[in-house]
Structures are given as structure tokens and as C-alpha cells.
Amino acid sequence: MAGSVGHVETQRVVLFTEDDPFVLESGARLSHVEAAYETYGQLNAEGSNTVFVCHALTGDAHAAGHHGDPERPGWWDTLIGPGKPVDTDQFFVVCPNLLGGCKGTTGPSSTDPATGQPYGLRFPHFTVADLVSVHRRLLAHLGIERVHGAIGGSLGGMQVLQWAMDHPGEVEYGILVCASARLTAQNVALSAVARSSITGDENFAGGDYYDTDLTPDIGLSVARMLAHITYVSEESLDRKFGRSRRSEQPTFEIDFEVESYLDHQGRIFLERFDANTYLYLTRVMDYFDPFADEAAATAQLAASGTDFLVVSFDTDWRFPTSHSAEIARVIGLSGRPLVAEEVVSPWGHDSFLLTVPRYHELVAAFLSGS
């Protein structure tokens, strides 16, 4: 029977130092990079059973289990645990917070060793390839050279794709869930509005709000509300809320139940996320374009040694199936083994976080090699 990994703790490690700095794809350098990460299950004697979890835009290292309250499990607890699709009775699972993050890994809210002040917008821009470089350094710290599988949804899937292309032989099974190899103009536009709501907040202070009593809460909460609408489907909102109201009289206050829901999503987001991290990670997604040179990308995929599972959801309108189909098309050109499927789910983009039986069946079978 499927269960929980139970109580877990987030670990931290310094991966790059002044004597061994991290050189980003841009050429910028970071003299201190710390990473927060969690692990579940046990590494086998051969070191061959690792599944690496790449999180999405607003995720963190806490993917499964709990930190003391079983009612508040990790963000992918539906998928990871004993007897679950990423089975911790079989696999050693590693999940870090991303570079640029705000939950323990070095990012814009971290202290710049050169100034003693938070980086803010002086933190260097980085790429999906840079995210992967930090993942690989973490694995080196853990003594792992190759992973059985790498899995990610949305931005997480982008990392898996980049990893397989750039570092042949390191990922045996790559699982991309509702991912994209190139954002459309609509995707970029939605993120641009979200960023504008943050930078336009009167308390943003050019990104240097850390040492003030005021933070860009309105801007960040509106950004979250906007994004959340794109993560769910029209059907799911109708199912949950329809046109239910709280008042019989017109008002500009919260009236419709869906308004209350979005307000709640915006407010709770403020408790766990940094506005500058939101700016940086959305920009990383905007610039991701690994198939810009299709011939080169096809050759990289052919040499990757990776088998791929590409999953999309029929009601996902943020990264619809056409995005996954394009990824599958180029993988198909490379000749690498591929399973690609659109899964029926009423929940939109957020389906990857939920218990959708067919999706879970695909992941479990793929990781088992069947």
C-alpha cells in the first residue's frame, strides 16, 4: 500500500566557494552557492537507483513527507513515497531548491559576500543550463555520477530536457510532464504582466526591499493570483465555485467564491516566496529555447542515452499538449526511445501535482523499465 516517507528534514550544503566559484553560462561568477535539498529512500550499493526531482517555478526542496505536521506534506507527496509511482522502497530520491530560489538555495535574497547585503536585482541572470549545473554539483557531493531517472513538471521538465541534451550518459530515464521547449508569446505576455505587478508595487524599492519594513506584497500576490488562474482549467473552477456568491448586493469587495479563493492563494503565497525569485525564475522560462538549432538539438538528443516519457494534460492551457508534441517531435527525430501521451484530466496544468491515475501509471511503468 502506498504511504508517506514520514518525517523528513531539509539539508544544506555549500557547493561552490571563493576558491571554487560557480561560473554561469553568461560568464558571471558566484563565489558562494549553497543548496537546500531533501532525500528519500536509500542509495543502493551500486549507486544506480537515484531519481532526481526538478521542481517547477514555485516549488522547493520539500517534495515529500512532512516537517512535523502530516497534514502538510511536501508538494509532490502524491507521487513520491513507498508504493507510489516514484517508489522510495526502490529509489533514492533527491530534490533540491533551485539556484535563484528562496527556500535555502542561493538566490537574490541571499547575502552577497562582496557587499554583505542581499543581492536583490544585482544577482546575475541565469539559465536552465545553470540550474542543471548546480544539480550536477549536488550529485557529485552525494557521490552519484548517473541517475536512473530525472523527473520534472513545467519548469522542472525543462531542466530534465536540458540535462539530457547537455550531459550525455547521465540520465537513463527522463520524464517531462506538461513542459515546454519554447514559450509562446502568450506565455511570455502572462509572465510579463505578473512581473509588472511586482516591479510596479510601491514597496518594490528596485528589488532592495529586504532591509525595509515594507515588501511588495500586493504586487506578488496579484502575480500569484494571475498565474494560478492559468494553472487551473475553466472546468475545474466551474466545478469548485461556479457563480456562488457571498452577498446578494453588488459590491467591489470580495463577493464571488472564486474571488475569495484567489485572494487566499495570493495571501498564503506571501508566506513562502520572494518577489525577486519570482522575477528571475519566470525570466529563465521565457529565454529557454533548446531547439533553436533543431539539427544540433536532434544530434544532442541522439547522443544523450536517455529514454523519454513526455506527458501532457488535455485541459492544460498554460502549456497545452502542442508544447509536449513539439518536444516529442524533436525527440522522435533523434531516434531515442519515447513514450508520449496526452492524459485526460479536468484540473489543467496543476494536474501534475495531483493524483491522476493514468499519469501515475505512466510514471511508475516508465521508471520500472516496463
C-alpha positions in Angstrom: 0.0 0.0 0.0 1.2 3.5 -0.8 2.4 5.5 2.1 4.4 8.5 3.2 8.1 8.8 3.7 7.2 10.3 7.1 9.2 13.0 8.9 12.0 14.5 6.8 14.5 17.3 7.2 15.9 19.7 4.7 19.6 19.6 4.4 22.0 22.3 3.2 25.4 22.1 1.6 27.9 24.7 0.2 28.6 23.6 -3.4 30.8 26.5 -4.7 33.2 28.7 -2.8 35.5 31.7 -3.4 38.3 29.2 -4.2 36.0 27.2 -6.5 33.4 29.6 -7.8 30.4 28.9 -9.9 30.9 30.3 -13.4 27.5 30.8 -15.0 26.7 30.3 -18.7 26.9 34.1 -19.0 30.4 34.2 -17.6 29.2 35.8 -14.3 30.6 34.2 -11.1 29.1 33.4 -7.8 31.7 32.9 -5.0 29.3 31.2 -2.7 26.5 28.8 -3.7 24.6 26.9 -1.0 21.9 24.4 -1.9 19.0 23.2 0.2 17.9 19.6 -0.6 16.0 16.6 0.7 16.5 12.9 0.1 14.1 10.0 0.5 14.8 6.3 0.3 18.2 4.6 0.3 21.0 4.7 -2.2 21.9 1.2 -3.3 25.4 -0.3 -3.2 25.8 0.3 -6.9 24.7 3.9 -6.7 22.3 3.2 -9.6 18.8 3.9 -8.2 18.7 7.7 -7.9 15.7 9.6 -9.2 16.3 13.3 -9.3 13.3 15.6 -8.9 13.4 19.0 -10.6 10.8 21.4 -9.2 8.7 23.9 -11.0 8.5 27.7 -10.7 7.2 28.0 -7.1 8.4 24.7 -5.7 11.2 23.9 -3.3 13.2 21.1 -1.8 10.4 19.8 0.3 8.8 17.4 -2.2 7.5 14.6 0.0 6.9 13.6 3.6 6.4 16.2 6.2 8.3 18.6 8.6 6.3 17.7 11.7 2.7 18.0 10.5 1.5 15.0 8.5 -1.4 17.2 7.3 1.0 19.5 5.4 3.0 17.1 3.2 5.6 18.1 0.5 4.4 19.5 -2.8 4.8 16.2 -4.7 3.7 13.8 -1.9 1.1 12.4 -4.3 3.8 11.0 -6.5 6.8 10.2 -4.2 6.8 7.6 -1.3 6.7 3.9 -0.6 4.5 2.2 -3.1 3.9 5.4 -5.1 5.0 6.0 -8.7 8.4 7.3 -7.6 8.7 4.4 -5.1 11.1 5.2 -2.2 11.2 1.4 -1.5 13.1 1.1 -4.8 14.6 4.5 -5.5 16.8 7.1 -3.7 15.1 10.4 -4.4 16.9 13.7 -4.4 15.1 17.1 -4.6 16.9 20.5 -4.2 15.7 24.0 -4.2 16.7 25.7 -7.4 19.5 28.2 -7.9 17.9 31.6 -7.6 15.4 30.2 -5.1 14.2 31.5 -1.8 14.0 28.3 0.3 17.6 27.7 1.2 19.4 27.8 -2.1 21.4 30.9 -3.0 19.3 33.5 -4.8 18.6 37.2 -4.9 17.5 37.2 -1.2 20.9 35.8 -0.2 23.8 37.8 1.1 26.4 38.9 -1.5 29.8 38.1 0.1 31.3 41.2 -1.6 28.9 43.7 0.0 27.4 42.0 3.0 23.9 43.0 1.7 21.2 40.9 -0.1 21.9 40.7 -3.8 18.4 41.9 -4.9 18.5 42.5 -8.6 22.3 42.5 -8.6 22.1 38.7 -8.6 23.2 37.5 -12.1 20.7 36.3 -14.6 21.0 32.6 -15.1 19.7 29.9 -17.4 18.1 26.4 -17.3 21.6 25.1 -18.1 22.9 26.9 -14.9 20.2 25.2 -12.9 21.4 21.8 -14.2 25.0 22.6 -13.4 24.1 23.2 -9.7 22.1 19.9 -9.7 25.1 18.0 -11.1 27.4 19.5 -8.4 24.9 18.4 -5.7 25.0 14.9 -7.1 28.8 15.0 -7.2 28.7 15.9 -3.5 26.5 12.9 -2.9 28.9 10.6 -4.8 26.4 10.0 -7.7 27.6 10.1 -11.3 24.4 8.9 -13.1 20.7 9.0 -12.3 18.3 6.2 -13.1 15.7 8.9 -13.7 15.1 12.6 -13.7 11.6 13.9 -13.4 10.0 17.4 -13.5 6.8 19.2 -14.2 6.6 22.5 -16.1 10.0 24.3 -15.4 11.1 21.0 -13.9 10.6 19.3 -17.2 12.7 22.0 -18.9 15.6 21.1 -16.6 15.3 17.4 -17.4 15.4 18.1 -21.1 18.4 20.4 -20.9 20.2 17.9 -18.7 19.8 15.1 -21.1 20.9 17.2 -24.1 24.0 18.7 -22.4 25.3 15.8 -20.5 25.0 12.5 -22.4 25.0 9.3 -20.4 23.9 10.9 -17.1 20.1 10.4 -17.3 18.8 7.0 -18.1 15.1 7.9 -18.0 13.9 11.4 -18.5 10.3 12.3 -17.5 8.9 15.6 -18.8 5.4 16.5 -17.5 3.4 19.4 -19.0 6.7 21.0 -20.1 7.7 23.3 -23.0 10.8 23.8 -25.1 9.8 27.3 -26.1 7.2 29.6 -24.5 4.7 31.2 -26.8 4.1 34.9 -27.0 1.0 34.4 -24.8 3.1 32.6 -22.2 5.7 35.4 -22.1 2.9 38.0 -22.0 1.3 36.4 -19.0 4.6 36.4 -17.1 5.3 39.9 -18.2 2.1 41.1 -16.5 3.0 39.2 -13.4 6.4 40.8 -13.2 5.0 44.2 -13.9 2.6 43.8 -10.9 5.7 43.1 -8.7 8.0 45.8 -10.0 5.2 48.3 -10.1 4.4 47.8 -6.4 5.3 51.0 -4.5 7.2 48.9 -1.9 9.4 47.1 -4.5 12.2 49.6 -4.0 14.1 48.4 -7.1 14.4 45.0 -5.5 16.1 46.2 -2.4 13.1 45.7 0.0 14.8 43.2 2.3 16.0 45.6 4.9 12.8 47.6 5.0 9.6 47.1 6.9 7.7 47.1 3.6 7.6 44.4 1.0 5.9 44.3 -2.4 3.1 42.1 -1.1 0.4 43.5 -3.3 2.4 43.0 -6.5 3.5 39.5 -5.6 0.0 38.4 -4.5 -1.5 39.7 -7.7 1.2 37.9 -9.7 0.3 34.7 -7.9 -3.4 35.1 -8.5 -2.9 35.7 -12.2 -0.6 32.7 -12.5 -2.9 30.5 -10.5 -5.7 31.2 -13.0 -3.5 29.8 -15.8 -2.7 26.7 -13.8 -6.3 25.5 -13.4 -8.9 24.8 -16.1 -12.2 26.5 -16.7 -13.9 23.2 -15.9 -12.1 22.9 -12.5 -13.1 26.4 -11.5 -16.7 25.8 -12.5 -16.8 22.6 -10.6 -15.4 24.1 -7.4 -17.1 27.5 -7.5 -19.5 28.1 -10.3 -21.0 31.5 -9.7 -21.5 31.1 -6.0 -21.6 34.4 -4.2 -21.4 35.7 -0.6 -23.7 38.7 -0.9 -27.0 39.5 -2.6 -26.0 43.1 -3.3 -23.3 44.4 -5.8 -20.0 45.3 -4.2 -16.4 45.9 -5.1 -15.3 43.8 -2.2 -14.8 40.0 -2.5 -18.2 38.6 -3.4 -17.9 35.6 -5.8 -16.4 32.5 -4.1 -13.7 32.2 -6.8 -12.6 35.7 -5.8 -12.1 34.5 -2.2 -10.2 31.5 -3.4 -7.8 33.6 -5.5 -7.3 36.1 -2.6 -6.4 33.2 -0.3 -3.9 31.8 -2.9 -2.3 35.2 -3.2 -2.0 35.7 0.6 -0.6 32.3 1.5 2.0 32.7 -1.3 3.5 35.7 0.6 4.4 33.4 3.5 6.8 31.3 1.4 8.0 33.1 -1.7 10.3 36.0 -2.5 9.3 38.5 -5.2 12.8 38.7 -6.7 12.9 35.0 -7.1 9.7 35.1 -9.0 11.2 37.7 -11.4 14.3 35.6 -12.0 12.7 32.2 -12.5 9.9 33.4 -14.8 12.6 35.1 -16.9 14.6 31.8 -17.1 11.5 30.2 -18.6 11.0 33.0 -21.1 14.5 32.6 -22.5 14.5 28.8 -22.7 14.8 27.6 -26.3 16.9 24.4 -26.6 15.6 23.6 -30.1 16.5 26.9 -31.6 19.0 25.0 -33.7 16.9 21.9 -34.4 19.7 19.9 -36.2 22.1 20.4 -33.3 19.4 19.6 -30.7 18.5 16.4 -32.5 22.1 15.4 -32.5 22.4 16.1 -28.8 19.3 14.1 -28.0 20.5 11.2 -30.2 23.7 11.1 -28.2 22.0 11.5 -24.8 21.4 7.9 -24.0 18.1 8.9 -22.4 14.7 7.3 -22.9 11.9 9.8 -22.6 8.4 10.0 -21.2 6.5 13.1 -22.3 3.1 13.6 -20.6 0.6 16.4 -21.2 -2.9 17.0 -19.9 -5.9 17.7 -22.2 -7.2 20.7 -20.1 -3.8 22.4 -19.6 -4.0 25.7 -21.5 -0.8 27.2 -20.0 1.4 24.6 -21.5 -1.0 22.7 -23.8 -0.4 19.4 -25.5 1.0 21.2 -28.5 4.1 22.1 -26.4 4.7 18.5 -25.4 4.0 17.4 -29.0 6.8 19.6 -30.2 9.2 18.2 -27.7 8.1 14.7 -28.7 8.6 15.5 -32.4 12.2 16.5 -32.0 13.0 13.6 -29.7 11.4 11.4 -32.4 13.8 12.8 -35.0 16.7 11.8 -32.7 15.6 8.2 -32.6 15.7 8.0 -28.9 13.0 5.7 -27.3 10.0 7.8 -26.5 6.6 7.4 -24.8 4.3 10.4 -25.3 0.7 10.6 -24.1 -1.9 13.2 -23.5 -3.7 12.3 -20.3 -7.4 13.2 -19.6 -7.8 15.3 -16.5 -10.2 18.1 -15.5 -7.6 20.0 -13.5 -5.5 21.8 -16.0 -1.7 22.5 -15.6 -1.8 21.7 -11.9 -2.8 18.1 -12.8 0.9 17.2 -12.5 0.7 17.8 -8.7 -2.5 15.7 -8.3 -3.4 12.0 -8.2 -4.4 11.4 -11.8 -4.4 7.6 -12.2 -3.3 7.3 -15.8 -0.5 9.8 -15.3 0.7 7.9 -12.2 0.5 4.6 -14.1 2.7 6.0 -16.9 5.4 7.3 -14.5 5.5 4.1 -12.5 5.8 1.9 -15.5 8.4 4.1 -17.2 10.7 4.2 -14.1 10.4 0.4 -13.8 11.5 0.0 -17.4 8.3 -1.8 -18.4 
